[in-house]
Amino acid sequence: MNIIARNFFRLLRAGAFGSNETVEPMSAWKWKQVYRVAVDQRVAPLLYRGIERLQGQFFLQIPDAQLDKWRQEADASSEAGEAAQQLRLTNRLNDRRLNKIISTAASTSPTLEVLKALLRATRHMMDDGRYLQPMVEAAYLLRDEKNHIDNEQLAAWSDELHMTHIAQLEAALMHRLLGLPAELMPFAMLDDEKAVEVMTDDIFSNKHPQSGNLHFSQGNDIFVHTSNSKAMLWQAKRSARYFRYYPSESITNLFSAFAKSLTDIEE
């Protein structure tokens, strides 16, 4: 993990969980990269809170103009919030199982809320790579509601949705990147340092197509064309990457992306 990533997660842990962290010296350009990723991952308010908590540290040398941008982004994000989206799975059988779980479980169940947060993180992993916010939410719940979470029930639901392997990957990320203690994990963590490094590199990649969408149209000929071939290739690579962790969902997720985009074709 490079210095940009190390300082990013130090500020995130300090802001989200109040942990005591020690930042390393960085250039203004590197601090700008931390800001870029914080905005992209929708965790800018948490990192700004970390900056405020650690502001007395000598090596936290962020230019004033950049701090103003942090402050403005944190205020705007806090006011706007993230629009609520319907939780869904692209695999129809899994989606039916999920709807049954939601309809039968108590609406105030913290165990169900952890499951939903993990599933939101999973959706963002496959769709756009912006999964840190729901992962922090899951970590909050596991820490603050530890006495009210039924680990056996959560493990059973994960098994029913065939998401145990990707949940184990998310547990490893929460432990190694967010600092969540291993004893708070509801299931075994994935023991794969390389997988965590790959996921970390993906967060800080500059190669993500900004739209994350595939758009098709039909020209004057009989053929269908895509206006974003890079996004199409990126989406295919993401589905292939997560096949080992969630095969039933990764395959249908790619087909769903294509099917949704084909609706843009003009008849």
Contacts in CASP RR format, 6 or more apart in sequence:
PFRMAT RR
TARGET T0000
AUTHOR 0000-0000-0000
METHOD contacts of the structure
MODEL  1
MNIIARNFFRLLRAGAFGSNETVEPMSAWKWKQVYRVAVDQRVAPLLYRG
IERLQGQFFLQIPDAQLDKWRQEADASSEAGEAAQQLRLTNRLNDRRLNK
IISTAASTSPTLEVLKALLRATRHMMDDGRYLQPMVEAAYLLRDEKNHID
NEQLAAWSDELHMTHIAQLEAALMHRLLGLPAELMPFAMLDDEKAVEVMT
DDIFSNKHPQSGNLHFSQGNDIFVHTSNSKAMLWQAKRSARYFRYYPSES
ITNLFSAFAKSLTDIEE
1 197 0 8 1.000
1 200 0 8 1.000
2 204 0 8 1.000
3 24 0 8 1.000
3 26 0 8 1.000
3 30 0 8 1.000
4 26 0 8 1.000
4 30 0 8 1.000
4 33 0 8 1.000
4 34 0 8 1.000
4 204 0 8 1.000
5 200 0 8 1.000
5 203 0 8 1.000
5 204 0 8 1.000
6 24 0 8 1.000
7 23 0 8 1.000
7 24 0 8 1.000
7 26 0 8 1.000
7 30 0 8 1.000
7 34 0 8 1.000
8 34 0 8 1.000
8 37 0 8 1.000
8 38 0 8 1.000
8 47 0 8 1.000
8 204 0 8 1.000
9 177 0 8 1.000
9 178 0 8 1.000
10 21 0 8 1.000
10 22 0 8 1.000
10 23 0 8 1.000
10 54 0 8 1.000
11 21 0 8 1.000
11 23 0 8 1.000
11 34 0 8 1.000
11 46 0 8 1.000
11 47 0 8 1.000
11 50 0 8 1.000
11 51 0 8 1.000
11 54 0 8 1.000
12 38 0 8 1.000
12 43 0 8 1.000
12 46 0 8 1.000
12 47 0 8 1.000
12 50 0 8 1.000
12 132 0 8 1.000
12 136 0 8 1.000
12 177 0 8 1.000
12 178 0 8 1.000
13 19 0 8 1.000
13 21 0 8 1.000
13 178 0 8 1.000
13 179 0 8 1.000
14 20 0 8 1.000
14 21 0 8 1.000
14 49 0 8 1.000
14 50 0 8 1.000
14 53 0 8 1.000
14 54 0 8 1.000
15 46 0 8 1.000
15 47 0 8 1.000
15 49 0 8 1.000
15 50 0 8 1.000
15 53 0 8 1.000
16 43 0 8 1.000
16 46 0 8 1.000
16 49 0 8 1.000
16 136 0 8 1.000
16 139 0 8 1.000
16 140 0 8 1.000
16 178 0 8 1.000
17 139 0 8 1.000
17 143 0 8 1.000
17 178 0 8 1.000
17 179 0 8 1.000
18 50 0 8 1.000
18 53 0 8 1.000
19 179 0 8 1.000
21 54 0 8 1.000
22 57 0 8 1.000
23 54 0 8 1.000
23 57 0 8 1.000
23 59 0 8 1.000
23 60 0 8 1.000
24 59 0 8 1.000
25 59 0 8 1.000
25 61 0 8 1.000
26 34 0 8 1.000
26 59 0 8 1.000
26 61 0 8 1.000
28 62 0 8 1.000
28 63 0 8 1.000
28 66 0 8 1.000
31 62 0 8 1.000
31 63 0 8 1.000
31 66 0 8 1.000
32 66 0 8 1.000
33 204 0 8 1.000
34 47 0 8 1.000
35 44 0 8 1.000
35 47 0 8 1.000
35 66 0 8 1.000
35 69 0 8 1.000
35 70 0 8 1.000
35 73 0 8 1.000
37 203 0 8 1.000
37 204 0 8 1.000
38 44 0 8 1.000
38 46 0 8 1.000
38 47 0 8 1.000
38 73 0 8 1.000
39 73 0 8 1.000
40 130 0 8 1.000
41 130 0 8 1.000
41 131 0 8 1.000
41 132 0 8 1.000
41 133 0 8 1.000
41 203 0 8 1.000
42 77 0 8 1.000
42 82 0 8 1.000
42 130 0 8 1.000
42 132 0 8 1.000
42 133 0 8 1.000
43 132 0 8 1.000
43 133 0 8 1.000
43 136 0 8 1.000
44 70 0 8 1.000
44 73 0 8 1.000
44 74 0 8 1.000
44 77 0 8 1.000
45 73 0 8 1.000
45 74 0 8 1.000
45 77 0 8 1.000
45 78 0 8 1.000
46 136 0 8 1.000
47 70 0 8 1.000
48 70 0 8 1.000
48 71 0 8 1.000
48 73 0 8 1.000
48 74 0 8 1.000
49 74 0 8 1.000
51 60 0 8 1.000
51 62 0 8 1.000
51 67 0 8 1.000
51 70 0 8 1.000
54 60 0 8 1.000
62 70 0 8 1.000
82 133 0 8 1.000
85 120 0 8 1.000
87 98 0 8 1.000
87 102 0 8 1.000
87 116 0 8 1.000
87 119 0 8 1.000
87 120 0 8 1.000
87 123 0 8 1.000
88 95 0 8 1.000
88 98 0 8 1.000
88 123 0 8 1.000
89 95 0 8 1.000
89 98 0 8 1.000
89 119 0 8 1.000
89 161 0 8 1.000
89 249 0 8 1.000
90 249 0 8 1.000
90 252 0 8 1.000
90 253 0 8 1.000
90 255 0 8 1.000
90 256 0 8 1.000
91 248 0 8 1.000
91 249 0 8 1.000
91 251 0 8 1.000
91 252 0 8 1.000
92 252 0 8 1.000
93 248 0 8 1.000
94 161 0 8 1.000
94 162 0 8 1.000
94 163 0 8 1.000
94 248 0 8 1.000
94 249 0 8 1.000
97 160 0 8 1.000
97 161 0 8 1.000
98 119 0 8 1.000
98 161 0 8 1.000
101 112 0 8 1.000
101 115 0 8 1.000
101 157 0 8 1.000
101 160 0 8 1.000
101 161 0 8 1.000
102 112 0 8 1.000
102 116 0 8 1.000
105 111 0 8 1.000
105 112 0 8 1.000
106 112 0 8 1.000
110 141 0 8 1.000
110 145 0 8 1.000
110 148 0 8 1.000
110 149 0 8 1.000
111 148 0 8 1.000
111 149 0 8 1.000
111 150 0 8 1.000
111 153 0 8 1.000
111 154 0 8 1.000
111 157 0 8 1.000
113 141 0 8 1.000
113 145 0 8 1.000
114 138 0 8 1.000
114 141 0 8 1.000
114 142 0 8 1.000
114 145 0 8 1.000
114 149 0 8 1.000
114 154 0 8 1.000
114 186 0 8 1.000
115 154 0 8 1.000
115 157 0 8 1.000
115 158 0 8 1.000
117 134 0 8 1.000
117 135 0 8 1.000
117 137 0 8 1.000
117 138 0 8 1.000
117 141 0 8 1.000
118 134 0 8 1.000
118 138 0 8 1.000
118 158 0 8 1.000
118 163 0 8 1.000
118 167 0 8 1.000
118 170 0 8 1.000
119 161 0 8 1.000
119 163 0 8 1.000
120 131 0 8 1.000
120 134 0 8 1.000
120 137 0 8 1.000
121 131 0 8 1.000
121 134 0 8 1.000
121 135 0 8 1.000
121 138 0 8 1.000
121 170 0 8 1.000
122 131 0 8 1.000
122 163 0 8 1.000
122 166 0 8 1.000
122 170 0 8 1.000
122 246 0 8 1.000
122 249 0 8 1.000
124 130 0 8 1.000
124 131 0 8 1.000
124 133 0 8 1.000
124 134 0 8 1.000
125 131 0 8 1.000
125 166 0 8 1.000
125 238 0 8 1.000
125 242 0 8 1.000
126 238 0 8 1.000
126 239 0 8 1.000
126 242 0 8 1.000
126 246 0 8 1.000
126 249 0 8 1.000
126 250 0 8 1.000
126 253 0 8 1.000
127 212 0 8 1.000
127 238 0 8 1.000
127 253 0 8 1.000
127 257 0 8 1.000
128 208 0 8 1.000
128 212 0 8 1.000
129 202 0 8 1.000
129 203 0 8 1.000
129 208 0 8 1.000
129 238 0 8 1.000
132 203 0 8 1.000
135 170 0 8 1.000
135 173 0 8 1.000
135 174 0 8 1.000
135 178 0 8 1.000
136 178 0 8 1.000
138 170 0 8 1.000
138 174 0 8 1.000
139 174 0 8 1.000
139 178 0 8 1.000
139 179 0 8 1.000
139 180 0 8 1.000
141 149 0 8 1.000
142 149 0 8 1.000
142 174 0 8 1.000
142 180 0 8 1.000
142 184 0 8 1.000
142 185 0 8 1.000
142 186 0 8 1.000
143 180 0 8 1.000
143 184 0 8 1.000
146 184 0 8 1.000
149 186 0 8 1.000
151 186 0 8 1.000
151 187 0 8 1.000
154 186 0 8 1.000
154 187 0 8 1.000
155 164 0 8 1.000
155 186 0 8 1.000
155 187 0 8 1.000
158 164 0 8 1.000
158 167 0 8 1.000
158 187 0 8 1.000
162 246 0 8 1.000
162 247 0 8 1.000
162 248 0 8 1.000
162 249 0 8 1.000
163 246 0 8 1.000
163 249 0 8 1.000
164 187 0 8 1.000
165 190 0 8 1.000
165 244 0 8 1.000
165 245 0 8 1.000
165 246 0 8 1.000
166 242 0 8 1.000
166 245 0 8 1.000
166 246 0 8 1.000
167 187 0 8 1.000
168 187 0 8 1.000
168 188 0 8 1.000
168 189 0 8 1.000
168 190 0 8 1.000
169 190 0 8 1.000
169 192 0 8 1.000
169 195 0 8 1.000
169 199 0 8 1.000
169 245 0 8 1.000
171 185 0 8 1.000
171 186 0 8 1.000
171 187 0 8 1.000
171 188 0 8 1.000
171 189 0 8 1.000
171 190 0 8 1.000
172 189 0 8 1.000
172 190 0 8 1.000
172 191 0 8 1.000
172 192 0 8 1.000
172 195 0 8 1.000
172 196 0 8 1.000
173 196 0 8 1.000
173 199 0 8 1.000
174 180 0 8 1.000
174 185 0 8 1.000
175 181 0 8 1.000
175 182 0 8 1.000
175 185 0 8 1.000
175 189 0 8 1.000
176 196 0 8 1.000
177 196 0 8 1.000
177 200 0 8 1.000
182 189 0 8 1.000
198 241 0 8 1.000
207 234 0 8 1.000
208 234 0 8 1.000
209 228 0 8 1.000
209 230 0 8 1.000
209 231 0 8 1.000
209 234 0 8 1.000
211 228 0 8 1.000
211 231 0 8 1.000
212 228 0 8 1.000
212 231 0 8 1.000
212 234 0 8 1.000
212 235 0 8 1.000
213 228 0 8 1.000
213 231 0 8 1.000
213 261 0 8 1.000
214 226 0 8 1.000
214 228 0 8 1.000
214 231 0 8 1.000
214 232 0 8 1.000
214 235 0 8 1.000
214 257 0 8 1.000
214 258 0 8 1.000
214 260 0 8 1.000
214 261 0 8 1.000
215 226 0 8 1.000
215 227 0 8 1.000
215 228 0 8 1.000
215 261 0 8 1.000
215 264 0 8 1.000
216 224 0 8 1.000
216 225 0 8 1.000
216 226 0 8 1.000
216 227 0 8 1.000
216 261 0 8 1.000
216 262 0 8 1.000
216 264 0 8 1.000
216 265 0 8 1.000
217 224 0 8 1.000
217 225 0 8 1.000
217 227 0 8 1.000
217 264 0 8 1.000
217 265 0 8 1.000
217 266 0 8 1.000
218 224 0 8 1.000
218 225 0 8 1.000
218 265 0 8 1.000
218 266 0 8 1.000
218 267 0 8 1.000
219 225 0 8 1.000
224 262 0 8 1.000
224 265 0 8 1.000
226 232 0 8 1.000
226 261 0 8 1.000
235 254 0 8 1.000
235 257 0 8 1.000
236 254 0 8 1.000
239 250 0 8 1.000
239 251 0 8 1.000
239 253 0 8 1.000
239 254 0 8 1.000
240 250 0 8 1.000
242 249 0 8 1.000
242 250 0 8 1.000
243 250 0 8 1.000
243 251 0 8 1.000
END
